[in-house]
Amino acid sequence: MASQSKQQSETNSPVIAMRGAGYYSANTVGAKAVIDAAADLVLEALESMPLKGATPFTIADYGAADGGTSIDMMRKAIARLRKDAPERQIAITYTDLPHNDFSVLFQLLQGLLPAYKENPLALQPNVFTFGSGMSFYRQIFPDQTVSLGFSATAMHWLSKLPLQIADHPHAVGANPEEKKELRKAALADWDTILLHRAREMVPGGKFVFANFCEDEKGHYLGNTGGVNMHDTFAKHWRNLLRDGTITEAEYKRANFVQFYKTKEEFVAPFNDRDSAVSKAGLVLEKAFTRTTGCPYAADFKQKGDAAAFAKSYVPTLRSWSESTFMGGLDPSRPQQDRMAIINRFYDSYEAEVAASPEGHAMDYVHCFMVVSKKA
């Protein structure tokens, strides 16, 4: 996902991370498509801001993973800034959790990776790039220092899981009582995120969000009318329990620390004049949902090669989900044994897709938002 992967404030929480070594950006074409679409919102935001100034214009990408999915959007933002303020210094900070693969991010920004050699971002005149290994559930920047904030496919990760989901890896498969508690935690987390951003933003600053959501049709990531991706995860994970490969405890421990809010839940703090978010000066300018089709499914529809589709599609699922299932396994198991189980898990998913590809797709369902801070 493009994005932040994974935000947890508890030191004893499972390690949630996008797969490293450049794997994430290489296998998440859809996540990049979402950010490319959000670039229009970023440019609109910049059009409405005073771009000239003596101090640096600061941009923050919250939940950036290895930076590859947002690199083209950043280039567009810099080009727009240069139109009005050709000499103004620009500082870009990429934030993610400390176990994120920042080494790939820095190599990408320096043009040291084959796909990103041309016009490296970090080597452009008066552009300064940084990385911050900090959860967005904390204040990351000093008060009133962020001119433009951006986050894509990141803030569906909760600060912590309020309960263990009994018989499904994800909140979408939770029972009503479990879902009630998960929703309560997710709404509280959203307030926390917004209040930290309010302190960080300069007066007149803007923030563009592209958050996973459940849309007006009840659709969400990987569930847009075909095979439900999360239920498929659950089925193959449950099969490992049934055949004795994993224990009951391991089966239950593999829970995504996630929740997909609705657009109404995202905008609620802004609609309440008495909310802490409104009192902090944040104003909602725009909010809408959009589905971005799975590029791997689209390619299969055009070419009809089921095996090739499965081989390209499952890695994009694995890029962001592997750490959750790996985290469910008993750490006392030897690493090679744990990896063998995880490989078997994804191999079984791939075999299902190859044998019966119709309906499999990881369509992205997002709530896009533009928020400003009162000047």
N, C-alpha and C positions, 0 to 999 in steps of 0.2 A: 504494500500500500504505500504509498508514497510517503512515507510519511512517518509519523512518530510512532512510531511504533508503539508504544508500550510505556505506560507511565505508572510506576508504583512507588509509593512513599515508604512502605514498610520494608525494613531490612530483611525480614524473614519471608517476604513475598517471593513467589517463583520468578526466575529470571525470564523476562519476556523480551524478545529481541527479533528484529528482522535478520534473516540469514546474511552473514557477512561475506567478505572477500569479493564484493561486487555482484554477488548472486542476486540481491534484491532488485536493483535497477535493471539488471539483465533479464529478469524474468517477470517484471511487472509492467508490461506495456500498457495495460489498462489504467494503472495508477498514474502513469505519465499523461495519458490522454485526459484524465480528469483535471490534472494541474494545468495542462495546456488550455483547456476550456476555461479554467479559472483565471487565466492570464488576462482575459478581457475585463474581468472585474478589477483586477489589480491595476490595469491601465486606466480604467474609469476612475478608480480611487485617486490615482496620481493626478489625473486631469483636474480634480477638484481641490487639490492641495497646493499651497504655496511651495514651490520647489527650490526657489533661490534662498540662500542663507549662508551665514558665516560659519555655522557649526556643521559637523558631518550629518548627512541624512542617513539614518540608521534603519536597517531592514532586519527583521528576525524571521527565520523559518523554524517554526516549532514542530519538532518531530520529523526531522529531515532525513533520517536514515543515512544512506550514503550520498545523498545530494543529487543523484543522477536524474531523478524524476522531475526535479524543479529547476534544473540548470537552464533550460530554454526560457522558462518564465522569468528567471532572474536576468537573463540577457535583455529581454524585452523591457523589463523595469528599468534597468540601467540606461538603455537607449532613450527611454522616455525622459528620464531625469536629465540626461545630457542635453536634450533639446532646450530646456529652460535654464539649466545650470551646468554648463560644460566643464567648469573647473571645480565644482563642489565635491568635496570628499564624500565617499559612500562607504559605510561600514555594514557588512553583511555577516550576521552571526547565525550559524546553524546549530540548533539545539536538539538534543536527544539524551537518552539515558547513558550512564557511564559505560555500559557494556556494549554500546553501539560501536560499529566498526568505523571509527573516526579516521583510521589510517587510509581507508579507501576514499573517504570524503576529501581529505587533504591532497591525496594524489590526483583525484579528479579535478580539484580546483587549480592545481598546479600544471595541469595538462600532461600528467605522467601516465595516464591510461590511454590505450589506443583509440578508444571511441571519443575521447575528449581532448585531443591534442590541439585542435584549432582554437586560437584566441582564448587561452585559459583565463577564467574569470579572475583568479587571484593575481594575475600579471597585468591586468588592465590598469592604466594610469589612474591614480586616486581612488582605487577600489581596494578596500581592506577586508579580508575575510577571517572569520574566527569560528571556533567550535566551542560549544558549552555542553558539558556532560551533566545536565541537570533536568529533573522532572518538571514538566509544566504545572505540576501541582504545588510548586513553590514559585516565589518571585525569582526570576532569573536575572533581570536587569535592574539597575538602579531606577528610582522614581523618575518618571517623565524623560525617558531617554530613547524610547522606540518610536520612530516616525511611522513605519509601516510594518504591521505584523501579518504573518501568513501561516496557515496550517491546513494541511490536506490529509485526510484519511488517517487521522491520529487520535482525535479526542473522543473516540468511542471506547478507548481503553480507560478503565476505572482506576482510581487510586489504590483500591484493594477490593477483593471479593468479599461481600458481606456474609456469604454463606457458600456452602459446597452444593452445587447443583447435583441432584441425586442420580439422574439417569440420562444425562445428555451433556456434551461438552460445552454447550453454549446457552446463553440466556434465552435465545429464541425457542429452545426446547424445554425450558423450565416449566414447572407446574405453576398454577396461578399464585399460590402463596409465595413461592420462590421469586416469581417475576415481580411481585409487589415490592419485596425487599430490594431487589436489584434495581428497580426503577427509582425507588427512594434514594438509594446510594448514588445513582447516576445523576439525578437532579441536584443533589447536594454538591457533587463533584463539579457539575457545570457552573454553579455559582462560584465555587472556589477558583476555577480556571479564569472566569471572567473578572473576578475581583483582583486577581494578581495581574492580569493584563491591563486593567484600568490603571493600576498604580504605575505600570511600566510605560504606558503610552504618553507621548507628549500631547498637550492640548491641541486639538485639531488633527490628531493622528488618526489613522485608519487601520482596520484589521479585516482581512478577507479569510473566511473560513470555508472549507469544503469538508463537512463531517458526514460520515456514514449515518444513515438514518433508516427509519421505517417510513415509507411514503404513504400517500393517501390511499393507495391500493393495497396496503399491507405488504408491499414488496420491500425486500432488503437485500443486502449483498448475497449473491448466489441463490436468490429465491425470487424469480421474476416470472414464474409461470411454467418453468420446466422442472428438472430434477433439483430438489433442494440440496444445496451443497453442504449445509450444516448437518442435515439428517444423514447425508452420505458419510460424512466424517463419523457420526455417531454409530452408524451401522458397521463400518469397518473396524472401529475401535472396540465395539461390543463383540465382534467376531473373535478378536484376539483374547478377550475375556473367556468366551465360551470354549475356545479350544485349549485354554490353559496357558497361553503364552504370557498373559499378564494377570495380576491378581485383582481381586475386587477393589482393594485400596488404590492400586495404580489406575484402574479404570475410572474411579470416581475423582481422583486427584487431577485428572486432565480437564481442567475447566478454563475456558477463555475468560480473561478478566475484562469483559467487554459488555456493553449494552448499547443497542441502537435506539436512540430517542426519535420521537416524531418531530416534525417541524413545529407543531404547537408547543411541544416541550422545550425546544430550543429558543423560541421567541418569548416564552412566558415571562422571564425576568425583565425583559425590555418593555412589555406591555403593562407592567405593574409599576406605577410611578413611585410607590413606596418601597419597592424592593431595594436591597443593598446595591444591586447592579445599576439601577437607574440613579440612585443617589451618588454613585461613584462617577457619574457623568457619561456613561456609555449609552449610545443611541443606536437603535437598529435602523439602517437605511434600506436594506433589501434582504429578502429571504425567499427562497424557492427551492423546490426539489427537482432533481434531474437524474435520469438513468443513463449511464454510459455503457454501451454494449460491450460484451466481452470480445476483444479482438481475436482471440484464439478460436472462439466459436464461429466468428464471422469468416475467418480463414478456412475453417473446416467446411462451412456452407458453400464456399466458393470452390474448394479443391476436392472435397469428399474423401480425404485420406484419414480414416479413423485412427489408425495407429500413430500417424504423425501428430494429429490433434491431441491425442492422449499424452504423447511424449512432451508436447510443448505446454499443454494446459495444466497438468498436475504440478510442475515446478512452480507455477505462479501461486498456487495454493500453498505449496510447501514453503515458499519464501517467507511467509508471515505466520504460518501455523505450526511449524516444526517445533519451535521452542515450547509451545504449550503441551504437546504430546510427549516430547522428551522430558519435560518437567514433571509429567505424571508418573514416570517410571522411577522405581526405587533407586536412589543414588548409590546403593551398595552393589548394584549390578555393575559388572565391568563395562567400561565405556563402549567397547566393541560389541558387546551383547546388546546394549541399549540401542546403538546405531543399527544393528541388524534388525531389531524389532521395528524401529522407525522406518527403515527401508522397506521392510515387508508390508507395513501399513500403507505407505504411499504406492508401492508396487501393486497392491490389491486394488487401490482406487484407480490407478492407471489402467489396470486390466479391465475393470468394469467399463471405463470410458471407451477403451478401444473396442470392446465387444458390443457395446450399445451406446453409441455417442450421442444420439438424439436427446435433446433436452438438457444436456450438461453445458453449463456456462456460468462464469462468474461475472455477471453484470454488476456494475457498481451503482449503488443507489445513494445519492448524497443530498444533503441540505446545504445549499450555498448561502452564505450570509456575508453582508458587508456591514461592519460596525464602526462607528466613529466615536471619538471622545470630544465632549464639548470643549470649545476653545475658551 
